[in-house]
């Protein structure tokens, strides 16, 4: 089984990188905050002895498998804010990367208030999975 420490280190790296560029590249910061959350989920799963790709094989994508796992963990923790925070981060990341439902550049759309909201969503994920 993979080493959970690698995912923890990557999560911390992504969060740090996002925070360092959020002023000038808010769209990239949003994306990096999502990937930090993704690695927090992977870290937590491995600590619990779960291989998400194997144990939650949706037959579709790794993101779908991870979402199934998050849904289960939110139920187990009796805390739906985990699911909501992660889904919001994923949606914002997709919006920033693919300009989904945007009529402006992602860099313009992601005001500092929106970036801070993404940061708060990451903190929710971290706090629930630490």
ABEGO torsion letter per residue (X at the ends): XBBAAAAAAAAAAAAAAAAAAAAABAAAAAAAAAAAAAAAAAAAAAAAGBBAAAAABAGBBAAAAAAAAAAAAAAAAGBAAAAAAAAAAAAAAAAAAAGBGBABBAAAABBAAAAAAAAAAAAAAAAAAX
